[in-house]
Amino acid sequence: MSKSGHSMNRDLAAALKRTAQRTGENTASVRGSRLMLATITAIPGAGLVTVDDDMQVRRLTAYTPTVGDLVLLADHGDGNWTVLGKLAT
């Protein structure tokens, strides 16, 4: 039994949607950037800070970090992260 034209079109549309979604998830220009909150947990130096005991992130030169600071963290969507600065408590 062969598939109807409508069924094949539906299968093709679903496959194209999955491919477009995977491409978007893996493409920085599609994925975009986002802002997050994090806490400084260590200051290893060389312009880096450790946030949430999880990852090292570059900071802006205008920001002098202190362990425990609540900071605004930018995910640029291309694998780069930046601490933008301390938030008021």
C-alpha atoms as a printed R data frame, in Angstrom:
   type eleno elety resid chain resno      x      y      z
1  ATOM     1    CA   MET     A     1  0.000  0.000  0.000
2  ATOM     2    CA   SER     A     2  1.516  3.323 -1.028
3  ATOM     3    CA   LYS     A     3  1.147  6.604  0.824
4  ATOM     4    CA   SER     A     4 -1.222  9.251 -0.441
5  ATOM     5    CA   GLY     A     5  0.101 12.543 -1.773
6  ATOM     6    CA   HIS     A     6 -1.244 14.313  1.322
7  ATOM     7    CA   SER     A     7  0.551 11.897  3.658
8  ATOM     8    CA   MET     A     8  3.854 12.300  1.816
9  ATOM     9    CA   ASN     A     9  3.526 16.099  1.923
10 ATOM    10    CA   ARG     A    10  2.865 15.957  5.668
11 ATOM    11    CA   ASP     A    11  5.939 13.726  6.212
12 ATOM    12    CA   LEU     A    12  8.085 16.057  4.106
13 ATOM    13    CA   ALA     A    13  6.859 19.123  6.006
14 ATOM    14    CA   ALA     A    14  7.651 17.444  9.333
15 ATOM    15    CA   ALA     A    15 11.156 16.500  8.160
16 ATOM    16    CA   LEU     A    16 11.840 20.050  6.933
17 ATOM    17    CA   LYS     A    17 10.610 21.485 10.231
18 ATOM    18    CA   ARG     A    18 12.943 19.192 12.225
19 ATOM    19    CA   THR     A    19 15.900 20.124 10.008
20 ATOM    20    CA   ALA     A    20 15.199 23.860 10.323
21 ATOM    21    CA   GLN     A    21 14.854 23.560 14.101
22 ATOM    22    CA   ARG     A    22 18.183 21.696 14.434
23 ATOM    23    CA   THR     A    23 19.900 24.241 12.192
24 ATOM    24    CA   GLY     A    24 18.529 27.123 14.248
25 ATOM    25    CA   GLU     A    25 19.586 25.553 17.528
26 ATOM    26    CA   ASN     A    26 23.161 25.238 16.238
27 ATOM    27    CA   THR     A    27 23.477 28.608 14.470
28 ATOM    28    CA   ALA     A    28 24.468 31.592 16.615
29 ATOM    29    CA   SER     A    29 22.805 34.166 14.355
30 ATOM    30    CA   VAL     A    30 19.489 32.332 14.687
31 ATOM    31    CA   ARG     A    31 19.807 31.363 18.331
32 ATOM    32    CA   GLY     A    32 20.566 34.949 19.370
33 ATOM    33    CA   SER     A    33 21.748 36.195 22.721
34 ATOM    34    CA   ARG     A    34 20.284 36.264 26.190
35 ATOM    35    CA   LEU     A    35 20.886 37.770 29.605
36 ATOM    36    CA   MET     A    36 21.083 35.788 32.839
37 ATOM    37    CA   LEU     A    37 21.812 36.333 36.521
38 ATOM    38    CA   ALA     A    38 24.759 34.614 38.189
39 ATOM    39    CA   THR     A    39 26.804 34.801 41.394
40 ATOM    40    CA   ILE     A    40 30.573 35.286 41.421
41 ATOM    41    CA   THR     A    41 32.084 32.273 43.214
42 ATOM    42    CA   ALA     A    42 35.797 32.748 42.448
43 ATOM    43    CA   ILE     A    43 38.174 35.232 40.841
44 ATOM    44    CA   PRO     A    44 40.978 33.354 39.066
45 ATOM    45    CA   GLY     A    45 42.410 36.535 37.515
46 ATOM    46    CA   ALA     A    46 43.418 37.474 33.965
47 ATOM    47    CA   GLY     A    47 40.058 39.207 33.446
48 ATOM    48    CA   LEU     A    48 38.063 36.081 34.311
49 ATOM    49    CA   VAL     A    49 35.585 35.238 37.055
50 ATOM    50    CA   THR     A    50 33.945 31.954 37.978
51 ATOM    51    CA   VAL     A    51 30.153 32.101 38.187
52 ATOM    52    CA   ASP     A    52 27.905 29.700 40.087
53 ATOM    53    CA   ASP     A    53 30.887 27.311 40.617
54 ATOM    54    CA   ASP     A    54 30.201 26.296 37.025
55 ATOM    55    CA   MET     A    55 32.150 28.222 34.407
56 ATOM    56    CA   GLN     A    56 34.764 30.894 33.894
57 ATOM    57    CA   VAL     A    57 33.564 34.032 32.145
58 ATOM    58    CA   ARG     A    58 35.341 37.156 30.902
59 ATOM    59    CA   ARG     A    59 34.435 40.387 32.698
60 ATOM    60    CA   LEU     A    60 34.423 44.006 31.568
61 ATOM    61    CA   THR     A    61 37.440 46.033 32.710
62 ATOM    62    CA   ALA     A    62 35.141 48.571 34.381
63 ATOM    63    CA   TYR     A    63 33.815 45.897 36.788
64 ATOM    64    CA   THR     A    64 35.917 44.977 39.830
65 ATOM    65    CA   PRO     A    65 34.521 41.633 41.041
66 ATOM    66    CA   THR     A    66 33.973 40.433 44.598
67 ATOM    67    CA   VAL     A    67 33.014 36.864 45.517
68 ATOM    68    CA   GLY     A    68 29.285 36.819 46.222
69 ATOM    69    CA   ASP     A    69 28.363 39.584 43.752
70 ATOM    70    CA   LEU     A    70 25.107 39.088 41.868
71 ATOM    71    CA   VAL     A    71 25.985 39.922 38.254
72 ATOM    72    CA   LEU     A    72 24.373 40.289 34.860
73 ATOM    73    CA   LEU     A    73 25.768 37.686 32.480
74 ATOM    74    CA   ALA     A    74 25.453 37.984 28.688
75 ATOM    75    CA   ASP     A    75 25.364 34.874 26.503
76 ATOM    76    CA   HIS     A    76 26.245 36.193 23.061
77 ATOM    77    CA   GLY     A    77 24.853 33.125 21.308
78 ATOM    78    CA   ASP     A    78 28.183 32.215 19.713
79 ATOM    79    CA   GLY     A    79 29.719 30.477 22.722
80 ATOM    80    CA   ASN     A    80 31.075 33.667 24.272
81 ATOM    81    CA   TRP     A    81 29.908 34.905 27.680
82 ATOM    82    CA   THR     A    82 30.582 38.233 29.403
83 ATOM    83    CA   VAL     A    83 29.930 39.515 32.913
84 ATOM    84    CA   LEU     A    84 28.463 42.971 32.296
85 ATOM    85    CA   GLY     A    85 28.560 44.129 35.892
86 ATOM    86    CA   LYS     A    86 27.181 43.893 39.409
87 ATOM    87    CA   LEU     A    87 23.489 44.298 40.147
88 ATOM    88    CA   ALA     A    88 22.159 46.244 43.110
89 ATOM    89    CA   THR     A    89 20.840 44.119 45.964
